[in-house]
Protein backbone atom coordinates (compact mmCIF):
# COMPACT_ATOMS: atom_id res chain seq x y z
CA UNK A 1 0.00 0.00 0.00
CA UNK A 2 1.29 3.44 -0.95
CA UNK A 3 0.31 6.76 0.48
CA UNK A 4 -0.71 7.98 -2.96
CA UNK A 5 -3.19 5.13 -3.51
CA UNK A 6 -4.76 5.71 -0.12
CA UNK A 7 -5.07 9.45 -0.79
CA UNK A 8 -6.63 8.86 -4.22
CA UNK A 9 -9.09 6.37 -2.71
CA UNK A 10 -10.22 8.78 0.01
CA UNK A 11 -10.59 11.65 -2.46
CA UNK A 12 -12.58 9.52 -4.93
CA UNK A 13 -14.89 8.25 -2.20
CA UNK A 14 -15.49 11.81 -1.03
CA UNK A 15 -16.21 12.89 -4.62
CA UNK A 16 -18.60 9.97 -5.16
CA UNK A 17 -20.58 11.09 -2.11
CA UNK A 18 -19.70 8.43 0.49
CA UNK A 19 -21.48 9.55 3.70
CA UNK A 20 -18.73 8.57 6.13
CA UNK A 21 -15.39 10.33 6.44
CA UNK A 22 -12.53 7.94 5.65
CA UNK A 23 -9.21 8.68 7.30
CA UNK A 24 -5.83 7.47 6.16
CA UNK A 25 -5.32 5.84 9.57
CA UNK A 26 -8.34 3.53 9.15
CA UNK A 27 -6.35 0.98 7.17
CA UNK A 28 -3.18 0.85 9.26
CA UNK A 29 -4.64 -2.25 10.91
CA UNK A 30 -7.22 -4.72 9.48
CA UNK A 31 -10.70 -3.18 9.59
CA UNK A 32 -13.11 -5.62 7.97
CA UNK A 33 -16.29 -3.84 9.06
CA UNK A 34 -15.26 -0.66 7.25
CA UNK A 35 -14.20 -2.60 4.13
CA UNK A 36 -17.53 -4.46 4.07
CA UNK A 37 -19.46 -1.20 4.46
CA UNK A 38 -17.52 0.43 1.59
CA UNK A 39 -18.00 -2.60 -0.69
CA UNK A 40 -21.75 -2.69 -0.04
CA UNK A 41 -21.99 1.03 -0.81
CA UNK A 42 -19.98 0.66 -4.04
CA UNK A 43 -22.11 -2.28 -5.20
CA UNK A 44 -25.31 -0.35 -4.45
CA UNK A 45 -23.87 2.66 -6.29
CA UNK A 46 -23.10 0.50 -9.32
CA UNK A 47 -26.37 -1.51 -9.23
CA UNK A 48 -29.05 -0.20 -6.81
CA UNK A 49 -31.27 -3.30 -7.24
CA UNK A 50 -28.47 -5.74 -6.38
CA UNK A 51 -29.07 -7.78 -3.22
CA UNK A 52 -25.88 -8.77 -1.39
CA UNK A 53 -25.77 -10.45 2.07
CA UNK A 54 -24.60 -7.96 4.69
CA UNK A 55 -24.00 -10.40 7.53
CA UNK A 56 -20.24 -10.51 8.33
CA UNK A 57 -20.24 -11.77 11.92
CA UNK A 58 -18.70 -15.22 11.36
CA UNK A 59 -15.80 -16.32 9.20
CA UNK A 60 -18.01 -18.21 6.74
CA UNK A 61 -20.26 -15.17 6.35
CA UNK A 62 -17.27 -12.95 5.58
CA UNK A 63 -15.96 -15.40 2.97
CA UNK A 64 -19.38 -15.65 1.33
CA UNK A 65 -19.67 -11.86 1.28
CA UNK A 66 -16.26 -11.37 -0.38
CA UNK A 67 -17.04 -14.04 -3.00
CA UNK A 68 -20.40 -12.48 -3.79
CA UNK A 69 -18.87 -9.02 -4.28
CA UNK A 70 -16.04 -10.37 -6.47
CA UNK A 71 -18.49 -12.39 -8.61
CA UNK A 72 -20.78 -9.40 -9.08
CA UNK A 73 -17.92 -7.15 -10.16
CA UNK A 74 -16.47 -9.68 -12.60
CA UNK A 75 -19.85 -10.37 -14.24
CA UNK A 76 -21.35 -6.88 -14.30
CA UNK A 77 -18.40 -4.48 -14.47
CA UNK A 78 -15.68 -6.86 -15.79
CA UNK A 79 -13.46 -5.87 -12.87
CA UNK A 80 -11.30 -8.68 -11.49
CA UNK A 81 -10.75 -8.44 -7.71
CA UNK A 82 -8.29 -10.33 -5.53
CA UNK A 83 -10.42 -11.93 -2.80
CA UNK A 84 -7.44 -12.63 -0.52
CA UNK A 85 -6.44 -8.98 -0.43
CA UNK A 86 -10.03 -7.92 0.17
CA UNK A 87 -10.28 -10.36 3.09
CA UNK A 88 -7.11 -8.86 4.64
CA UNK A 89 -9.02 -5.57 5.07
CA UNK A 90 -5.87 -3.44 5.21
CA UNK A 91 -3.90 -1.36 2.73
CA UNK A 92 -3.88 -4.14 0.13
CA UNK A 93 -7.69 -4.14 0.16
CA UNK A 94 -7.57 -0.41 -0.69
CA UNK A 95 -5.81 -1.25 -3.97
CA UNK A 96 -8.60 -3.63 -4.93
CA UNK A 97 -11.36 -1.20 -3.98
CA UNK A 98 -9.55 1.53 -5.92
CA UNK A 99 -10.33 -0.40 -9.15
CA UNK A 100 -14.08 -0.03 -8.51
CA UNK A 101 -13.90 3.57 -7.36
CA UNK A 102 -11.80 4.60 -10.38
CA UNK A 103 -14.44 3.20 -12.76
CA UNK A 104 -17.26 4.96 -10.92
CA UNK A 105 -15.26 8.18 -10.68
CA UNK A 106 -14.45 8.24 -14.42
CA UNK A 107 -18.13 7.59 -15.25
CA UNK A 108 -19.12 10.43 -12.96
CA UNK A 109 -16.60 12.76 -14.62
CA UNK A 110 -17.82 11.76 -18.10
CA UNK A 111 -21.40 12.39 -17.10
CA UNK A 112 -20.48 15.77 -15.67
CA UNK A 113 -18.70 16.72 -18.90
CA UNK A 114 -21.69 15.62 -21.01
CA UNK A 115 -24.04 17.60 -18.80
CA UNK A 116 -21.75 20.60 -19.14
CA UNK A 117 -21.75 20.35 -22.93
CA UNK A 118 -25.52 19.96 -23.00
CA UNK A 119 -25.94 22.96 -20.80
CA UNK A 120 -23.68 24.97 -23.07
CA UNK A 121 -25.70 23.90 -26.09
CA UNK A 122 -28.95 24.82 -24.42
CA UNK A 123 -27.54 28.18 -23.50
CA UNK A 124 -26.30 28.76 -27.01
CA UNK A 125 -29.79 28.14 -28.43
CA UNK A 126 -31.25 31.03 -26.58
CA UNK A 127 -28.38 33.42 -27.16
CA UNK A 128 -28.62 35.94 -29.95
CA UNK A 129 -25.14 36.68 -31.26
CA UNK A 130 -25.01 39.00 -34.28
CA UNK A 131 -21.50 37.91 -35.21
CA UNK A 132 -22.53 34.26 -35.45
CA UNK A 133 -25.55 35.24 -37.53
CA UNK A 134 -23.27 37.05 -40.03
CA UNK A 135 -21.19 33.91 -40.47
CA UNK A 136 -24.38 31.87 -41.00
CA UNK A 137 -25.43 34.32 -43.74
CA UNK A 138 -22.14 33.78 -45.49
CA UNK A 139 -22.56 30.00 -45.37
CA UNK A 140 -26.14 30.33 -46.66
CA UNK A 141 -24.92 32.30 -49.64
CA UNK A 142 -22.31 29.67 -50.44
CA UNK A 143 -24.90 26.89 -50.19
CA UNK A 144 -27.23 28.75 -52.52
CA UNK A 145 -24.50 29.06 -55.13
CA UNK A 146 -23.73 25.35 -54.73
CA UNK A 147 -27.40 24.42 -55.16
CA UNK A 148 -27.54 26.27 -58.48
CA UNK A 149 -24.38 24.61 -59.71
CA UNK A 150 -25.59 21.16 -58.67
CA UNK A 151 -28.95 21.71 -60.41
CA UNK A 152 -27.17 22.59 -63.62
CA UNK A 153 -24.99 19.48 -63.49
CA UNK A 154 -28.06 17.29 -62.73
CA UNK A 155 -29.80 18.69 -65.77
CA UNK A 156 -26.83 17.76 -67.96
CA UNK A 157 -26.81 14.19 -66.63
CA UNK A 158 -30.51 13.73 -67.21
CA UNK A 159 -29.92 14.68 -70.81
CA UNK A 160 -27.66 11.62 -71.10
CA UNK A 161 -30.40 9.25 -69.81
CA UNK A 162 -31.09 7.72 -73.25
CA UNK A 163 -27.60 6.36 -73.68
CA UNK A 164 -27.37 5.27 -70.07
CA UNK A 165 -30.69 3.38 -70.22
CA UNK A 166 -29.40 1.12 -73.03
CA UNK A 167 -26.26 0.32 -71.09
CA UNK A 168 -28.24 -0.46 -67.92
CA UNK A 169 -30.56 -2.82 -69.80
CA UNK A 170 -27.63 -4.72 -71.26
CA UNK A 171 -26.07 -5.18 -67.79
CA UNK A 172 -29.31 -6.49 -66.32
CA UNK A 173 -29.82 -8.93 -69.19
CA UNK A 174 -26.40 -10.44 -68.70
CA UNK A 175 -26.77 -14.08 -67.20
CA UNK A 176 -25.45 -14.82 -63.66
CA UNK A 177 -22.79 -17.49 -62.86
CA UNK A 178 -24.72 -20.63 -61.88
CA UNK A 179 -21.81 -22.39 -60.16
CA UNK A 180 -21.23 -19.65 -57.63
CA UNK A 181 -24.93 -19.35 -56.88
CA UNK A 182 -25.19 -23.11 -56.46
CA UNK A 183 -22.27 -23.20 -54.04
CA UNK A 184 -23.74 -20.42 -51.93
CA UNK A 185 -27.12 -22.15 -51.77
CA UNK A 186 -25.58 -25.50 -50.87
CA UNK A 187 -23.58 -23.93 -48.06
CA UNK A 188 -26.69 -22.27 -46.67
CA UNK A 189 -28.68 -25.53 -46.87
CA UNK A 190 -25.88 -27.43 -45.12
CA UNK A 191 -25.81 -24.97 -42.23
CA UNK A 192 -29.57 -25.19 -41.83
CA UNK A 193 -29.44 -28.99 -41.84
CA UNK A 194 -26.72 -29.01 -39.21
CA UNK A 195 -28.73 -26.74 -36.96
CA UNK A 196 -31.76 -29.00 -37.43
CA UNK A 197 -29.74 -32.07 -36.50
CA UNK A 198 -28.44 -30.38 -33.39
CA UNK A 199 -31.95 -29.43 -32.39
CA UNK A 200 -33.15 -33.02 -32.95
CA UNK A 201 -30.28 -34.39 -30.89
CA UNK A 202 -31.10 -32.02 -28.09
CA UNK A 203 -34.76 -33.06 -28.21
CA UNK A 204 -33.85 -36.73 -28.15
CA UNK A 205 -31.50 -36.15 -25.22
CA UNK A 206 -34.23 -34.30 -23.38
CA UNK A 207 -36.61 -37.21 -23.88
CA UNK A 208 -34.05 -39.77 -22.75
CA UNK A 209 -33.16 -37.66 -19.70
CA UNK A 210 -36.82 -37.31 -18.88
CA UNK A 211 -37.40 -41.06 -19.05
CA UNK A 212 -34.32 -41.79 -16.92
CA UNK A 213 -35.42 -39.25 -14.33
CA UNK A 214 -38.91 -40.74 -14.27
CA UNK A 215 -37.41 -44.19 -13.70
CA UNK A 216 -35.25 -42.91 -10.85
CA UNK A 217 -38.19 -41.13 -9.23
CA UNK A 218 -40.27 -44.29 -9.45
CA UNK A 219 -37.49 -46.34 -7.92
CA UNK A 220 -37.05 -43.90 -5.06
CA UNK A 221 -40.78 -43.95 -4.40
CA UNK A 222 -40.75 -47.72 -4.18
CA UNK A 223 -37.78 -47.63 -1.76
CA UNK A 224 -39.57 -45.04 0.35
CA UNK A 225 -42.74 -47.08 0.51
CA UNK A 226 -40.76 -50.17 1.45
CA UNK A 227 -38.93 -48.36 4.24
CA UNK A 228 -42.21 -46.94 5.59
CA UNK A 229 -43.73 -50.41 5.78
CA UNK A 230 -40.65 -51.73 7.57
CA UNK A 231 -40.78 -48.85 10.04
CA UNK A 232 -44.42 -49.55 10.81
CA UNK A 233 -43.68 -53.23 11.43
CA UNK A 234 -40.78 -52.37 13.72
CA UNK A 235 -42.91 -49.92 15.68
CA UNK A 236 -45.73 -52.41 16.08
CA UNK A 237 -43.49 -55.25 17.34
CA UNK A 238 -42.51 -55.04 21.04
CA UNK A 239 -38.95 -56.21 21.82
CA UNK A 240 -38.53 -59.31 24.00
CA UNK A 241 -36.33 -57.60 26.57
CA UNK A 242 -38.56 -54.53 26.98
CA UNK A 243 -40.34 -55.82 30.12
CA UNK A 244 -37.07 -56.59 31.84
CA UNK A 245 -35.71 -53.22 30.78
CA UNK A 246 -38.68 -51.36 32.30
CA UNK A 247 -38.41 -53.38 35.52
CA UNK A 248 -34.69 -52.64 35.83
CA UNK A 249 -35.39 -48.99 35.10
CA UNK A 250 -37.93 -48.83 37.96
CA UNK A 251 -35.47 -50.51 40.33
CA UNK A 252 -32.80 -48.08 39.27
CA UNK A 253 -35.11 -45.15 39.99
CA UNK A 254 -35.86 -46.50 43.48
CA UNK A 255 -32.16 -47.05 44.18
CA UNK A 256 -31.42 -43.56 43.01
CA UNK A 257 -34.08 -42.08 45.30
CA UNK A 258 -32.63 -44.05 48.24
CA UNK A 259 -29.14 -42.89 47.36
CA UNK A 260 -30.27 -39.27 47.18
CA UNK A 261 -31.99 -39.51 50.57
CA UNK A 262 -28.97 -41.13 52.24
CA UNK A 263 -26.61 -38.66 50.67
CA UNK A 264 -28.75 -35.76 51.91
CA UNK A 265 -28.84 -37.25 55.43
CA UNK A 266 -25.10 -37.81 55.35
CA UNK A 267 -24.47 -34.22 54.34
CA UNK A 268 -26.76 -32.99 57.11
CA UNK A 269 -25.03 -35.16 59.75
CA UNK A 270 -21.61 -34.01 58.56
CA UNK A 271 -22.70 -30.40 58.85
CA UNK A 272 -24.06 -31.05 62.37
CA UNK A 273 -20.81 -32.77 63.35
CA UNK A 274 -18.77 -29.87 62.03
CA UNK A 275 -20.98 -27.45 63.96
CA UNK A 276 -20.57 -29.51 67.14
CA UNK A 277 -16.77 -29.59 66.74
CA UNK A 278 -16.74 -25.87 66.16
CA UNK A 279 -18.79 -25.19 69.29
CA UNK A 280 -16.56 -27.52 71.33
CA UNK A 281 -13.49 -25.75 70.03
CA UNK A 282 -14.94 -22.35 70.90
CA UNK A 283 -15.94 -23.58 74.37
CA UNK A 284 -12.48 -25.00 74.95
CA UNK A 285 -10.81 -21.78 73.84
CA UNK A 286 -13.15 -19.74 76.05
CA UNK A 287 -12.35 -21.95 79.09
CA UNK A 288 -8.64 -21.68 78.33
CA UNK A 289 -8.84 -17.90 78.13
CA UNK A 290 -10.81 -17.76 81.40
CA UNK A 291 -8.27 -20.01 83.13
CA UNK A 292 -5.43 -17.89 81.87
CA UNK A 293 -7.11 -14.71 83.10
CA UNK A 294 -7.76 -16.24 86.54
CA UNK A 295 -4.15 -17.35 86.85
CA UNK A 296 -2.97 -13.90 85.91
CA UNK A 297 -5.37 -12.34 88.42
CA UNK A 298 -4.23 -14.70 91.22
CA UNK A 299 -0.59 -13.90 90.51
CA UNK A 300 -1.32 -10.20 90.72
CA UNK A 301 -3.15 -10.67 94.01
CA UNK A 302 -0.26 -12.73 95.44
CA UNK A 303 2.21 -10.07 94.40
CA UNK A 304 0.09 -7.37 96.00
CA UNK A 305 -0.18 -9.41 99.22
CA UNK A 306 3.56 -10.04 99.31
CA UNK A 307 4.29 -6.36 98.86
CA UNK A 308 1.81 -5.40 101.62
CA UNK A 309 3.22 -8.03 104.03
CA UNK A 310 6.77 -6.85 103.39
CA UNK A 311 5.76 -3.29 104.12
CA UNK A 312 4.04 -4.36 107.39
CA UNK A 313 7.07 -6.37 108.50
CA UNK A 314 9.43 -3.49 107.77
CA UNK A 315 7.25 -1.17 109.87
CA UNK A 316 6.96 -3.64 112.85
CA UNK A 317 10.58 -4.79 112.90
CA UNK A 318 12.86 -3.16 115.53
CA UNK A 319 16.52 -2.66 114.58
CA UNK A 320 19.08 -3.24 117.49
CA UNK A 321 21.26 -0.29 118.40
CA UNK A 322 24.42 -2.22 119.41
CA UNK A 323 26.23 -4.61 117.22
CA UNK A 324 26.29 -8.15 118.61
CA UNK A 325 27.77 -11.43 117.64
CA UNK A 326 26.92 -13.42 114.58
CA UNK A 327 24.59 -15.67 116.56
CA UNK A 328 22.73 -12.68 117.98
CA UNK A 329 22.37 -11.19 114.50
CA UNK A 330 20.98 -14.43 113.19
CA UNK A 331 18.51 -14.60 116.09
CA UNK A 332 17.43 -11.02 115.60
CA UNK A 333 17.15 -11.40 111.78
CA UNK A 334 13.49 -11.66 110.67
CA UNK A 335 12.35 -14.85 109.09
CA UNK A 336 11.47 -14.85 105.38
CA UNK A 337 7.75 -14.27 104.88
CA UNK A 338 5.77 -16.94 103.11
CA UNK A 339 2.37 -15.45 102.43
CA UNK A 340 0.97 -18.22 100.28
CA UNK A 341 2.02 -21.03 102.57
CA UNK A 342 0.96 -19.24 105.78
CA UNK A 343 -2.37 -18.21 104.27
CA UNK A 344 -3.13 -21.76 103.13
CA UNK A 345 -1.93 -23.41 106.37
CA UNK A 346 -3.93 -21.01 108.52
CA UNK A 347 -6.97 -21.47 106.33
CA UNK A 348 -6.83 -25.28 106.63
CA UNK A 349 -5.83 -25.73 110.33
CA UNK A 350 -2.14 -26.71 109.90
CA UNK A 351 -0.07 -27.16 113.08
CA UNK A 352 3.36 -25.78 114.05
CA UNK A 353 6.05 -27.90 115.73
CA UNK A 354 8.25 -26.21 118.41
CA UNK A 355 8.01 -24.09 121.58
CA UNK A 356 8.41 -20.43 122.51
CA UNK A 357 11.61 -20.92 124.54
CA UNK A 358 14.98 -19.64 123.43
CA UNK A 359 18.32 -21.41 123.79
CA UNK A 360 20.23 -24.09 121.98
CA UNK A 361 17.16 -26.03 120.98
CA UNK A 362 15.85 -23.15 118.78
CA UNK A 363 17.94 -24.07 115.76
CA UNK A 364 16.90 -27.74 115.82
CA UNK A 365 13.30 -26.76 116.30
CA UNK A 366 13.55 -24.26 113.44
CA UNK A 367 14.98 -26.94 111.17
CA UNK A 368 12.18 -29.34 112.12
CA UNK A 369 9.59 -26.64 111.42
CA UNK A 370 11.21 -25.87 108.05
CA UNK A 371 11.17 -29.55 107.00
CA UNK A 372 7.54 -29.94 108.04
CA UNK A 373 6.68 -26.72 106.28
CA UNK A 374 8.38 -27.90 103.06
CA UNK A 375 6.38 -31.13 103.08
CA UNK A 376 3.23 -29.24 103.81
CA UNK A 377 4.02 -26.80 101.01
CA UNK A 378 4.20 -29.62 98.47
CA UNK A 379 0.93 -31.13 99.66
CA UNK A 380 -0.72 -27.74 99.86
CA UNK A 381 0.53 -26.83 96.37
CA UNK A 382 -1.10 -29.95 94.92
CA UNK A 383 -4.30 -29.29 96.85
CA UNK A 384 -4.26 -25.64 95.69
CA UNK A 385 -3.98 -26.70 92.06
CA UNK A 386 -6.90 -29.09 92.44
CA UNK A 387 -8.97 -26.45 94.20
CA UNK A 388 -8.12 -23.84 91.56
CA UNK A 389 -9.16 -26.15 88.74
CA UNK A 390 -12.41 -26.95 90.59
CA UNK A 391 -13.03 -23.29 91.32
CA UNK A 392 -12.45 -22.39 87.67
CA UNK A 393 -14.91 -25.04 86.56
CA UNK A 394 -17.45 -23.79 89.11
CA UNK A 395 -16.90 -20.23 87.96
CA UNK A 396 -17.38 -21.17 84.30
CA UNK A 397 -20.72 -22.77 85.28
CA UNK A 398 -21.96 -20.36 87.94
CA UNK A 399 -20.89 -17.14 86.19
CA UNK A 400 -19.82 -13.78 87.50
CA UNK A 401 -22.28 -13.82 90.46
CA UNK A 402 -20.67 -16.88 92.09
CA UNK A 403 -17.25 -15.33 91.48
CA UNK A 404 -18.25 -12.20 93.37
CA UNK A 405 -19.69 -14.25 96.28
CA UNK A 406 -16.52 -16.37 96.66
CA UNK A 407 -14.24 -15.23 99.51
CA UNK A 408 -10.81 -14.05 98.45
CA UNK A 409 -7.88 -16.20 99.42
CA UNK A 410 -5.62 -13.31 100.09
CA UNK A 411 -7.87 -11.76 102.73
CA UNK A 412 -6.74 -14.19 105.50
CA UNK A 413 -3.01 -13.77 104.99
CA UNK A 414 -2.02 -10.53 106.76
CA UNK A 415 -3.09 -11.54 110.34
CA UNK A 416 -1.51 -14.98 109.89
CA UNK A 417 1.79 -13.42 108.88
CA UNK A 418 1.74 -11.25 111.99
CA UNK A 419 0.98 -14.25 114.21
CA UNK A 420 3.83 -16.25 112.69
CA UNK A 421 6.25 -13.39 113.37
CA UNK A 422 5.05 -13.10 116.96
CA UNK A 423 5.45 -16.86 117.49
CA UNK A 424 9.03 -16.76 116.40
Buried (B, 14 or more C-beta within 10 A) or exposed (E): BEEEBBEBBBEBBEEBEBEEEBEEEBBEEBBBEBBBBBBBBBBEBBEEEEEBEEEBEEEEBBEBBBEBBBEBBEEEBEBEBBBEBBBBBBBBBBBBBBBBBBBBBEEBEEEEEEEEEEEEEEEEEEEEEEEEEEEEEEEEEEEEEEEEEEEEEEEEEEEEEEEEEEEEEEEEEEEEEEEEEEEEEEEEEEEEEEEEEEEEEEEEEEEEEEEEEEEEEEEEEEEEEEEEEEEEEEEEEEEEEEEEEEEEEEEEEEEEEEEEEEEEEEEEEEEEEEEEEEEEEEEEEEEEEBBEEBEEEBEEBBEEBBEBBEEBBEEEEEEEEEEEEEEEEEEEEEEEBBBBBBBBBBBEEBEBEBEEEEEEEBEEBEEEBEEBBEEBBEEBEEEBEEEBEEBBEEBBEEEEEEBEEEEEBBEBBBEBBBEBBEEB
